[in-house]
Amino acid sequence: MAFQLSSSAFKDGDVIPRRYTCRGEDLSPPLHWSVPPAATKSFVIIVEDPDASAGTWVHWVIYDIPLDLRGLTEGIPTKDQLSNGSMQGWNDFKRIGYGGPCPSSGKPHRYYFQLYALDTTINLKPRATKRQVLDACKGHVLAEASLMGRFGC
């Protein structure tokens, strides 16, 4: 079975509920993933919008997610380090943690939730950028899964 990422809040390709956007409560949605490859040691999630007018916009960077987790609950706190050991990085809103969809009016944007299973922990300090996290992941990605949601105003 392929490594998969899903949410109980929306299906792949569907509209992301307002609750998880800047027009609502701006909570991170619940995420769930299937059993990763055997050599997995940690997970990384990056959420981005490739349709932003300024170019791809990073909404969330979270890394060193422990192997024993098979998902994240709704409303992950916007702190640099979580009680489970996960670290959160900078998003393009210049904040730590999740920043929900917040497009200008017009055509709905696509939001990609990308999950990586790694054969290591990347051990970066909190507040890393997407680029720093992806650079640390090079050569360590065992599997990838993606979930795409849409949102527009």
C-alpha positions as CSV (number, residue, x, y, z in Angstrom):
1,M,0.0,0.0,0.0
2,A,1.3,3.5,-0.9
3,F,2.1,6.0,1.8
4,Q,-1.0,8.3,2.0
5,L,-2.0,11.6,3.7
6,S,-5.6,12.5,4.4
7,S,-7.8,14.8,6.5
8,S,-11.1,14.2,8.2
9,A,-11.9,17.9,7.4
10,F,-11.7,17.7,3.6
11,K,-11.0,15.2,0.8
12,D,-8.2,15.5,-1.7
13,G,-9.2,18.2,-4.2
14,D,-12.1,19.5,-2.2
15,V,-12.7,22.9,-0.6
16,I,-10.9,23.5,2.7
17,P,-13.5,24.5,5.3
18,R,-13.4,28.1,6.3
19,R,-12.5,27.1,9.9
20,Y,-9.0,26.3,8.7
21,T,-8.5,29.6,6.8
22,C,-7.8,33.3,7.7
23,R,-11.5,33.9,7.0
24,G,-12.4,31.5,9.9
25,E,-10.5,30.4,13.0
26,D,-7.2,29.8,11.1
27,L,-6.7,26.4,12.8
28,S,-4.5,23.8,11.3
29,P,-6.7,20.9,10.0
30,P,-6.5,17.4,11.3
31,L,-4.1,15.3,9.3
32,H,-3.7,11.5,9.2
33,W,-1.2,9.3,7.4
34,S,-0.8,5.6,6.7
35,V,2.0,3.4,7.9
36,P,5.3,4.7,6.6
37,P,8.3,2.7,5.3
38,A,10.0,0.5,7.9
39,A,13.2,2.6,8.1
40,T,11.3,5.9,8.9
41,K,12.5,7.9,11.9
42,S,10.5,11.1,11.6
43,F,8.2,13.2,9.4
44,V,8.1,16.6,7.8
45,I,5.0,18.5,6.6
46,I,5.2,21.5,4.4
47,V,2.0,23.4,3.2
48,E,2.2,25.8,0.3
49,D,0.1,27.6,-2.2
50,P,1.6,27.6,-5.7
51,D,-1.1,30.0,-7.0
52,A,-0.2,33.0,-4.9
53,S,0.4,36.2,-6.9
54,A,3.9,36.6,-5.3
55,G,4.9,33.1,-6.2
56,T,4.6,29.9,-4.1
57,W,3.5,30.9,-0.6
58,V,4.6,28.8,2.4
59,H,1.8,28.3,5.0
60,W,3.4,25.8,7.3
61,V,6.7,24.1,8.1
62,I,6.7,21.4,10.8
63,Y,9.5,18.9,11.1
64,D,11.0,16.2,13.4
65,I,7.5,14.9,13.9
66,P,8.0,11.7,15.9
67,L,7.7,8.3,14.3
68,D,5.0,7.1,16.7
69,L,2.5,9.7,15.4
70,R,0.1,8.8,12.6
71,G,-1.3,12.3,12.4
72,L,-1.8,15.7,13.8
73,T,-4.8,17.0,15.6
74,E,-6.7,20.1,14.6
75,G,-5.4,23.4,15.9
76,I,-1.7,22.6,16.5
77,P,-0.3,25.5,18.7
78,T,1.8,28.1,17.0
79,K,4.8,27.5,19.1
80,D,8.4,26.8,17.9
81,Q,8.6,23.4,19.7
82,L,5.6,21.2,20.5
83,S,5.3,18.9,23.6
84,N,5.8,15.9,21.3
85,G,9.2,17.2,20.2
86,S,8.1,18.5,16.7
87,M,9.6,21.7,15.6
88,Q,7.9,24.4,13.7
89,G,9.4,26.8,11.2
90,W,8.7,30.2,9.6
91,N,5.9,30.5,7.2
92,D,5.6,33.3,4.6
93,F,3.4,35.3,6.9
94,K,6.6,35.7,9.0
95,R,5.0,33.7,11.8
96,I,5.8,30.4,13.4
97,G,3.4,27.5,12.8
98,Y,0.3,27.2,10.6
99,G,-1.1,30.1,8.7
100,G,-4.2,29.1,6.8
101,P,-5.3,29.9,3.3
102,C,-5.9,33.6,2.8
103,P,-6.1,34.4,-0.9
104,S,-7.1,37.7,-2.4
105,S,-10.5,37.6,-4.2
106,G,-10.6,35.7,-7.4
107,K,-10.1,32.2,-8.6
108,P,-9.6,29.6,-5.8
109,H,-6.1,28.7,-4.9
110,R,-4.7,25.2,-4.4
111,Y,-3.0,24.3,-1.1
112,Y,-0.7,21.4,-1.0
113,F,0.0,19.5,2.2
114,Q,3.2,17.6,1.6
115,L,4.3,14.9,4.0
116,Y,7.8,13.4,3.9
117,A,8.9,10.2,5.7
118,L,12.6,10.5,6.6
119,D,15.2,7.9,7.6
120,T,16.5,10.4,10.2
121,T,15.5,13.3,12.3
122,I,16.9,16.5,10.8
123,N,17.7,18.2,14.1
124,L,17.4,21.8,13.0
125,K,16.6,24.4,15.6
126,P,13.1,25.7,15.7
127,R,12.1,28.5,13.3
128,A,13.8,27.0,10.3
129,T,12.7,28.0,6.8
130,K,11.2,25.7,4.2
131,R,14.5,25.9,2.2
132,Q,16.6,24.9,5.3
133,V,14.2,22.0,6.1
134,L,14.2,20.7,2.5
135,D,18.0,21.0,2.3
136,A,18.3,18.9,5.5
137,C,15.9,16.3,4.0
138,K,18.1,15.7,0.9
139,G,19.0,12.1,0.7
140,H,16.8,11.1,3.6
141,V,13.3,11.0,2.0
142,L,11.9,7.4,2.1
143,A,8.4,8.3,0.9
144,E,6.2,11.2,0.1
145,A,2.4,11.8,0.3
146,S,0.3,14.8,-0.7
147,L,-3.1,16.2,0.0
148,M,-4.5,19.1,-2.0
149,G,-7.3,21.4,-0.9
150,R,-8.8,24.5,-2.5
151,F,-9.9,27.8,-1.1
152,G,-11.0,31.1,-2.6
153,C,-12.9,34.2,-1.6
